């Protein structure tokens, strides 16, 4: 995801990384030279930009891949079978890369580097060895019980649809091992402040996948039903997808070697201090299992909704693939912006936790939320306002109809309402991991997945067929809102309580320092609301402009693309014009400078949402 930079004397000038800049937290007693920026800030900015660019490239190719998949296999039948099978290892990977192993092992590796005499080399070798052994066992076990896994994630009874899904799964499940190796080696690089390889190698995976789908189309495979698929075509799609993950995992090796890292498998695990990370990994595994159970429920419900709609003669796109495609669009802002920023500061937060400087963790997270607000909120507005145009541009290819993309658009709208909460919850959960606490995120995940799965079940049984997957997306939004409320409260209390350990019990109450979490939840929420208000007029105008362009150009891909560009620009203009009157000028200024938009220097009132 990012690139290198040089700092400018003006904090609102136009260095290449100003879009993802995270200002350093300073003591009020510390003299600061105007325009001077601390090295951690510059490093976080560079790392965030490297990751953001890599993610953007990967996501752009990911949309091409999704379009090729839909063009080759359609949105029902074969498309659902392949999507479910290929999602089994991919879902585990998302959990690993998206936070679980990354968040658990980076703090441990950073701590070992700071406290072990050999810089944590032996500790890293042992940790990688035991994790690799576990991955081999899990992958082999998953391959052997492929039919059971498919039955868990799909509603298919005995027949060709189930058989095809199992065949795809056997080819795809070995990806679990290579996803895991990629993630583990990536964490070694992250702990060494090297982020480029892990964020750019997924581009290789997408290139391979696009080539595979292109080859499938080129050789004349045009099956529309499961019983029309040949063994050769099934193998091409399954092994081709797995080959992409193998290439992705191998892609990080050159960066590892250049960093000086050499892995030597070590099996002397006893007494090596692996108890804490393994206990954390145990909680992380429980978190993955909980998430997988929830996803299994959602996968079965969405696939079942598609089957019910198909047999009732309704739109064929009311199923699992529509839900998955909408979700793929929904997570783009989080992947490009939030994950980039949080991953870049996780080592720094881990060092602060090791040093007992817990308020810095809250301050770093609050700054991430402020920095990302000027991008996440407009992205949310664009996703909601221009969902039909986005869905058409991304997926209306091959066998996909206008009715299919309209379903995806409605699901995307229901998802996008909860995008700011989704991003904020991800960021705040990293605060627990930085302190070596994997148990609290597990219980928070239990809460959110229970809400999501429970409301999705209610949507499946209570809503009309055409509204089921839209209601399931709305269930995700409700779960995100519940999750951010509980996560913010618990993290704030945890950061305050951590400070009490450094206050002598005998200290008089009057002399005890005021405990601050550093999160400034009220200020961050107020900033998000202000940016939303600044975007609303542009959203209304953008919706009208996009609709007129669609009508004028025939509701095709060209009209949708032009409407998407015009509508997005209208939202941005509204944001830049109204941000200062609503008190969000200081948060929006870096984005304006990065986009080369002339923007006045923020006044004192523009920072009113920041706690001083």
C-alpha positions in Angstrom: 0.0 0.0 0.0 2.7 3.3 -0.1 5.8 5.5 -1.0 8.7 7.5 0.4 8.6 11.2 1.2 10.5 14.2 2.4 9.0 16.5 5.0 8.0 20.1 4.4 8.5 23.1 6.6 4.8 23.8 6.4 2.6 21.1 8.2 -0.1 21.8 5.6 2.1 21.9 2.6 2.1 19.3 0.0 4.5 16.4 0.7 3.7 13.2 -1.0 2.4 11.5 2.2 0.2 14.3 3.6 -2.9 12.2 2.6 -2.0 9.6 5.2 -0.1 11.7 7.7 -0.3 10.8 11.4 0.9 13.7 13.5 3.1 12.6 16.4 1.8 13.0 19.9 3.9 15.5 21.9 4.2 16.6 25.4 3.0 20.1 26.1 6.3 20.8 27.9 8.3 19.8 24.8 9.6 22.6 22.6 8.5 22.2 19.0 10.1 24.0 16.0 7.5 25.2 13.6 7.0 22.7 10.7 9.3 20.2 12.4 8.0 16.7 12.4 9.2 13.8 14.5 10.8 10.7 12.9 8.0 8.4 14.0 5.5 10.7 12.2 7.4 10.6 9.0 7.9 6.9 9.2 4.2 6.3 9.9 3.3 8.5 7.0 5.7 6.7 4.6 4.5 3.3 5.7 0.9 4.3 5.5 1.3 5.6 2.0 3.2 2.5 0.8 0.4 0.2 2.1 -2.4 2.4 0.7 -0.9 2.4 -2.8 -0.3 -1.4 -2.7 -3.9 -2.0 -1.5 -5.3 0.4 -4.1 -3.5 -1.5 -6.9 -4.5 -4.9 -5.5 -8.2 -3.7 -5.1 -8.3 -2.3 -8.6 -7.1 -5.6 -10.0 -9.4 -7.4 -7.6 -12.4 -5.7 -9.3 -11.1 -6.8 -12.7 -10.8 -10.3 -11.2 -14.4 -10.2 -9.8 -15.7 -8.9 -13.2 -13.8 -11.7 -15.0 -15.3 -14.3 -12.5 -18.8 -13.0 -13.1 -18.3 -12.9 -16.9 -17.0 -16.4 -16.9 -19.3 -18.1 -14.4 -22.4 -15.9 -13.9 -24.0 -15.0 -10.6 -25.9 -18.2 -9.9 -25.2 -21.9 -10.0 -21.5 -22.4 -11.1 -20.7 -18.8 -9.9 -22.1 -19.5 -6.4 -20.3 -22.9 -6.2 -16.9 -21.5 -7.1 -17.4 -18.5 -4.9 -18.3 -20.5 -1.8 -15.4 -23.0 -2.4 -12.8 -20.3 -3.0 -14.1 -18.2 -0.1 -13.3 -21.0 2.4 -9.5 -20.5 2.5 -9.9 -16.8 1.6 -12.1 -16.1 4.6 -9.5 -17.6 6.9 -6.9 -15.5 5.2 -8.9 -12.3 5.7 -9.1 -13.1 9.4 -5.4 -13.6 9.6 -4.3 -10.6 7.5 -7.1 -8.4 8.7 -6.1 -8.4 12.3 -5.8 -11.7 14.2 -2.3 -13.1 13.5 -1.1 -9.7 12.5 -2.3 -8.1 15.7 -1.2 -10.9 18.0 2.3 -11.6 16.6 3.6 -8.1 15.7 3.5 -6.9 19.4 5.2 -10.1 20.5 7.9 -9.8 17.8 8.5 -6.1 18.7 8.7 -7.0 22.4 11.2 -9.7 21.7 13.3 -7.4 19.5 13.5 -4.9 22.4 14.1 -7.2 25.3 16.0 -10.3 24.0 19.8 -10.3 23.8 19.9 -11.7 20.2 17.3 -9.1 19.0 14.5 -11.8 19.1 16.1 -13.9 16.3 15.7 -17.3 18.1 12.3 -16.4 19.4 11.1 -15.5 15.8 12.5 -18.8 14.4 10.7 -20.8 17.1 7.4 -18.9 16.6 7.4 -19.4 12.9 8.3 -23.1 13.2 5.4 -23.9 15.5 3.0 -21.9 13.4 4.1 -23.6 10.2 3.5 -27.0 11.8 0.0 -26.0 12.9 -0.7 -24.7 9.4 0.3 -28.0 7.8 -2.0 -29.9 10.1 -4.9 -27.5 9.6 -4.6 -27.6 5.8 -4.4 -31.4 5.6 -7.3 -31.7 8.0 -9.4 -29.2 6.0 -8.6 -31.1 2.7 -9.7 -34.4 4.2 -13.1 -33.1 5.5 -13.8 -30.9 2.5 -17.4 -32.3 2.1 -18.2 -31.5 5.7 -16.9 -27.9 5.3 -18.9 -27.4 2.1 -22.0 -28.7 3.8 -21.4 -26.2 6.6 -21.1 -23.2 4.3 -23.7 -24.1 1.7 -27.3 -25.2 1.6 -26.9 -27.7 -1.2 -28.2 -31.2 -0.8 -26.9 -34.3 -2.6 -26.6 -33.5 -6.3 -24.3 -32.0 -9.0 -24.3 -28.5 -7.4 -22.9 -29.9 -4.1 -20.5 -32.2 -6.0 -19.1 -29.3 -8.0 -18.7 -27.2 -4.9 -16.7 -30.0 -3.2 -14.5 -30.5 -6.2 -13.7 -26.7 -6.3 -13.0 -26.8 -2.5 -10.5 -29.7 -2.8 -8.5 -27.6 -5.3 -8.8 -24.4 -3.2 -8.3 -25.5 0.4 -4.5 -25.9 0.1 -4.5 -22.1 -0.2 -4.9 -22.0 3.6 -1.3 -23.1 4.1 0.1 -20.5 1.6 -2.2 -17.8 3.0 -0.8 -18.6 6.4 2.8 -18.6 5.4 2.3 -15.3 3.5 0.8 -13.7 6.6 3.4 -15.0 9.1 6.3 -13.9 7.0 4.5 -10.6 6.4 4.4 -10.0 10.2 8.1 -10.5 10.4 8.5 -7.8 7.8 6.0 -5.5 9.6 7.8 -5.9 12.9 11.0 -4.7 11.1 9.0 -1.7 9.7 9.0 -3.1 6.1 5.5 -3.0 4.7 5.8 -2.9 0.9 6.1 -6.6 0.0 3.1 -7.7 2.0 0.9 -5.1 0.5 2.1 -5.4 -3.1 2.4 -9.1 -3.6 -1.4 -9.6 -3.7 -1.2 -7.8 -7.0 0.6 -11.0 -8.3 -2.3 -13.1 -7.1 -4.9 -11.0 -8.9 -2.8 -11.1 -12.1 -2.7 -14.9 -12.0 -6.5 -15.1 -11.3 -7.3 -12.8 -14.1 -5.2 -14.9 -16.5 -6.9 -18.1 -15.3 -10.4 -16.7 -15.9 -9.4 -15.3 -19.2 -8.0 -18.7 -20.2 -11.2 -20.4 -19.1 -13.2 -18.0 -21.4 -10.7 -18.3 -24.3 -10.8 -22.1 -24.5 -14.5 -22.0 -25.0 -16.0 -23.0 -21.6 -19.5 -21.6 -21.5 -21.2 -23.9 -19.0 -24.2 -22.4 -17.3 -25.3 -25.2 -15.0 -23.2 -27.4 -12.7 -23.9 -30.6 -14.7 -22.3 -28.9 -17.8 -18.9 -28.4 -16.1 -16.1 -30.8 -17.2 -13.4 -32.1 -14.8 -10.7 -30.2 -16.8 -12.6 -26.9 -16.5 -13.0 -27.5 -12.8 -9.3 -28.2 -12.3 -8.3 -25.2 -14.3 -10.4 -22.8 -12.2 -9.5 -24.5 -8.8 -5.7 -25.0 -9.3 -5.4 -21.7 -11.1 -6.8 -19.9 -8.0 -4.5 -21.8 -5.7 -1.5 -21.0 -8.0 -2.2 -17.3 -7.5 -1.8 -17.7 -3.7 1.4 -19.7 -4.1 2.9 -16.9 -6.2 1.7 -14.3 -3.6 3.4 -16.2 -0.8 6.7 -16.6 -2.7 6.6 -12.9 -3.5 7.7 -11.8 0.0 10.9 -13.9 0.0 13.1 -11.3 -1.7 12.1 -8.6 0.8 12.8 -11.0 3.7 16.3 -11.7 2.4 17.1 -8.0 1.8 16.1 -7.3 5.4 18.7 -9.8 6.6 16.2 -12.3 8.0 17.1 -16.0 7.6 14.6 -18.5 9.0 16.1 -21.5 10.7 13.4 -24.0 11.9 13.8 -24.7 15.6 11.9 -27.3 17.6 13.2 -26.5 21.0 10.0 -24.9 22.1 9.9 -25.8 25.8 11.0 -23.0 28.1 11.4 -20.6 25.2 8.8 -18.1 26.3 6.2 -19.1 23.7 3.5 -19.5 26.3 2.2 -15.9 26.0 1.9 -15.7 22.2 0.4 -19.2 22.1 -2.2 -18.2 24.6 -2.9 -15.1 22.6 -3.0 -17.3 19.5 -5.5 -19.5 21.3 -7.8 -16.6 21.8 -7.2 -15.5 18.2 -8.1 -19.0 17.0 -11.3 -18.9 19.0 -12.0 -15.5 17.4 -11.5 -17.0 13.9 -13.8 -20.0 14.8 -16.4 -17.6 16.0 -16.2 -15.5 12.9 -16.2 -18.6 10.7 -19.4 -19.9 12.4 -21.0 -16.6 11.8 -19.9 -16.5 8.2 -21.1 -20.1 7.8 -24.6 -19.0 8.9 -24.5 -15.9 6.6 -23.1 -18.0 3.6 -25.8 -20.6 4.0 -28.6 -18.0 4.4 -27.4 -15.9 1.4 -27.0 -19.0 -0.8 -30.4 -20.3 0.4 -32.0 -17.0 -0.4 -30.6 -17.1 -3.9 -32.0 -20.6 -4.4 -35.4 -19.7 -3.1 -35.6 -16.6 -5.3 -34.5 -18.6 -8.3 -37.1 -21.3 -7.9 -39.7 -18.6 -7.2 -38.9 -17.0 -10.6 -37.4 -13.8 -9.1 -34.1 -12.2 -9.9 -31.2 -14.7 -10.1 -28.8 -12.3 -8.4 -30.5 -12.5 -5.0 -27.9 -14.8 -3.5 -24.4 -15.4 -2.1 -22.5 -13.9 -5.0 -24.5 -10.6 -4.9 -23.9 -10.4 -1.1 -20.1 -11.1 -1.5 -19.7 -8.7 -4.4 -21.4 -5.9 -2.5 -19.2 -6.7 0.6 -16.1 -6.6 -1.7 -17.0 -3.0 -2.6 -17.9 -2.1 0.9 -14.5 -3.0 2.5 -12.4 -1.1 0.0 -12.2 2.2 2.0 -11.3 0.2 5.2 -8.6 -1.8 3.3 -7.0 1.2 1.6 -7.3 3.7 4.4 -7.9 2.3 7.9 -5.8 -0.9 7.7 -2.9 1.1 6.1 -2.9 3.6 8.9 -3.4 1.2 11.8 -0.8 -1.4 10.5 1.8 1.4 10.3 1.3 2.5 13.9 0.8 -1.0 15.5 4.6 -1.5 16.2 4.7 2.0 17.7 1.7 1.3 19.9 3.3 -2.0 21.0 6.5 -0.1 22.0 4.4 2.3 24.0 2.6 -0.5 25.8 6.0 -2.2 26.6 7.2 1.2 28.0 3.9 1.6 30.1 2.9 4.7 28.1 -0.7 3.7 27.6 -2.1 7.2 26.9 0.0 7.3 23.7 -1.9 4.3 22.5 -5.2 6.1 22.8 -3.8 9.3 21.3 -2.4 7.4 18.3 -5.8 5.7 17.7 -7.7 9.0 18.1 -5.3 10.6 15.5 -5.9 7.7 13.1 -9.6 8.2 13.4 -9.3 12.0 12.8 -6.9 11.5 9.9 -9.1 8.9 8.2 -12.4 10.7 8.8 -11.8 13.1 5.9 -11.6 10.1 3.6 -13.8 7.5 5.2 -16.9 9.7 5.6 -16.9 11.0 1.9 -16.3 7.4 0.8 -19.3 6.4 2.8 -21.4 9.1 1.2 -20.3 8.2 -2.3 -21.0 4.5 -1.7 -24.5 5.2 -0.6 -25.3 7.9 -3.1 -23.8 6.3 -6.2 -24.2 2.6 -5.4 -26.0 1.8 -8.7 -23.2 3.4 -10.8 -20.5 1.7 -8.7 -22.1 -1.7 -9.0 -22.6 -1.3 -12.8 -19.1 -0.2 -13.5 -17.6 -3.0 -11.3 -19.8 -6.0 -12.2 -22.1 -5.4 -15.3 -20.1 -7.6 -17.6 -20.7 -10.9 -19.3 -23.9 -12.6 -18.1 -24.6 -10.0 -15.5 -27.8 -8.0 -16.1 -29.0 -4.6 -15.0 -31.3 -6.3 -12.5 -28.3 -8.1 -11.0 -26.3 -4.9 -10.5 -29.3 -3.2 -9.0 -29.5 -5.9 -6.3 -25.8 -5.5 -5.6 -26.3 -1.7 -5.3 -29.1 -2.1 -2.7 -27.0 -4.5 -0.7 -24.0 -2.1 -0.9 -26.2 0.8 0.4 -27.2 -1.3 3.4 -23.6 -2.2 4.1 -22.2 1.3 3.6 -24.3 3.0 6.3 -22.1 1.2 8.9 -18.8 1.9 7.2 -17.4 4.5 9.6 -18.3 2.3 12.6 -16.8 -0.7 10.8 -13.5 1.1 10.3 -13.4 2.6 13.8 -14.0 -0.7 15.5 -11.2 -2.3 13.5 -8.8 0.5 14.6 -9.8 0.5 18.3 -9.5 -3.3 18.6 -5.8 -2.9 17.6 -5.3 -1.1 20.9 -6.1 -4.2 22.8 -3.7 -6.3 20.7 -0.9 -3.7 21.2 -1.2 -4.3 24.9 -1.0 -8.1 24.4 -4.7 -8.7 25.1 -6.3 -11.0 22.6 -9.1 -12.1 25.0 -11.1 -8.9 25.0 -11.3 -8.7 21.2 -12.5 -12.3 21.2 -15.5 -11.5 23.4 -16.2 -8.3 21.4 -16.2 -10.5 18.3 -18.7 -12.9 20.0 -21.0 -10.0 20.6 -20.8 -8.5 17.1 -21.1 -11.8 15.3 -24.0 -12.9 17.4 -25.8 -9.7 16.6 -25.0 -10.1 12.9 -25.9 -13.7 12.6 -29.0 -13.3 14.7 -30.4 -10.4 12.7 -29.4 -12.2 9.5 -31.5 -15.2 10.5 -34.4 -12.8 11.3 -34.1 -11.2 7.9 -34.1 -14.7 6.2 -37.2 -15.9 7.9 -39.2 -12.6 8.2 -38.5 -10.5 5.1 -39.9 -11.1 1.6 -37.5 -12.9 -0.8 -36.3 -9.8 -2.6 -35.4 -8.1 0.6 -33.5 -11.0 2.4 -29.9 -10.3 1.5 -30.5 -6.5 1.8 -31.8 -7.1 5.3 -28.7 -9.3 6.0 -26.4 -6.4 5.0 -28.4 -4.1 7.3 -27.7 -6.7 10.1 -24.0 -6.2 9.5 -24.5 -2.4 9.9 -26.3 -2.8 13.2 -23.6 -5.2 14.5 -21.0 -2.6 13.6 -22.8 0.2 15.5 -23.2 -2.1 18.6 -19.5 -3.1 18.3 -18.0 0.3 18.1 -20.1 1.5 21.1 -18.9 -1.3 23.3 -15.3 -1.4 22.0 -14.8 2.3 22.5 -16.1 2.1 26.1 -14.0 -0.9 27.0 -10.8 0.4 25.5 -11.2 3.7 27.2 -11.6 2.1 30.6 -8.7 -0.3 29.9 -6.3 2.5 29.1 -7.3 4.5 32.2 -7.0 1.4 34.4 -3.5 0.7 33.0 -2.3 4.0 34.3 -3.3 3.2 37.8 -0.5 0.6 38.0 2.0 3.4 37.9 0.4 5.4 40.7 1.5 4.4 44.3 -1.5 3.2 46.3 -0.3 5.4 49.2 -0.4 8.6 47.0 -2.8 11.2 48.3 -5.9 11.6 46.1 -5.2 15.3 45.6 -1.8 14.5 44.0 -2.9 11.7 41.7 -2.8 12.6 38.0 -6.1 12.8 36.1 -6.5 9.6 34.1 -7.0 10.1 30.4 -7.4 7.4 27.8 -6.4 9.8 25.0 -9.3 8.5 22.7 -11.4 11.7 22.8 -14.4 9.8 21.6 -16.7 12.9 21.7 -14.4 15.0 19.6 -13.9 12.2 17.0 -17.6 11.6 16.7 -18.3 15.3 16.4 -15.7 15.5 13.6 -17.4 12.6 11.7 -20.8 14.3 12.0 -19.4 17.7 10.7 -17.8 16.1 7.7 -21.0 14.2 7.0 -23.0 17.5 7.0 -20.4 19.1 4.7 -20.9 16.2 2.2 -24.7 16.0 2.2 -25.4 18.9 -0.3 -22.9 17.4 -2.7 -24.4 14.0 -2.3 -27.9 15.3 -3.3 -26.5 17.2 -6.3 -24.3 14.2 -7.3 -27.2 11.8 -7.2 -29.2 14.1 -9.5 -26.3 14.5 -11.9 -25.5 10.8 -12.1 -29.1 9.9 -12.7 -29.3 12.5 -15.6 -26.1 11.1 -17.2 -27.4 7.5 -16.9 -30.6 8.5 -18.6 -28.9 10.4 -21.3 -26.4 7.7 -22.2 -28.7 4.7 -21.9 -28.1 3.3 -18.4 -25.0 1.5 -19.6 -21.5 1.2 -18.2 -20.3 4.4 -20.0 -23.1 6.4 -18.4 -22.5 4.9 -15.0 -18.8 5.6 -15.2 -19.3 9.2 -16.2 -22.0 9.6 -13.5 -19.7 8.1 -10.9 -16.9 10.5 -11.7 -19.2 13.5 -11.8 -21.0 12.6 -8.6 -17.8 11.9 -6.7 -16.3 15.2 -7.7 -19.5 17.0 -6.6 -19.3 15.4 -3.2 -15.6 16.4 -2.9 -16.4 20.0 -3.9 -19.1 20.2 -1.3 -16.7 18.8 1.4 -14.0 21.3 0.6 -16.4 24.3 0.5 -18.4 23.4 3.7 -15.8 21.8 5.9 -14.6 25.0 7.4 -18.1 26.4 8.2 -18.8 23.1 10.0 -15.5 23.2 11.9 -13.8 20.4 10.1 -11.3 22.4 8.0 -8.2 21.2 9.9 -9.1 17.5 9.2 -10.0 18.1 5.5 -6.9 20.3 4.7 -4.4 17.5 4.3 -6.7 15.7 1.8 -7.2 19.0 -0.2 -3.4 19.5 -0.3 -2.8 16.0 -1.4 -5.3 16.3 -4.2 -3.7 19.6 -5.3 -6.8 21.6 -4.3 -6.1 25.2 -3.2 -7.3 25.3 0.4 -6.9 28.1 3.0 -4.9 27.4 6.1 -7.2 26.2 8.9 -8.1 28.7 11.5 -8.2 28.1 15.2 -11.9 27.3 15.2 -11.4 24.6 12.6 -9.8 22.4 15.3 -12.7 22.6 17.7 -13.3 18.8 17.6 -9.8 18.1 18.9 -9.4 17.9 22.6 -6.5 20.2 23.6 
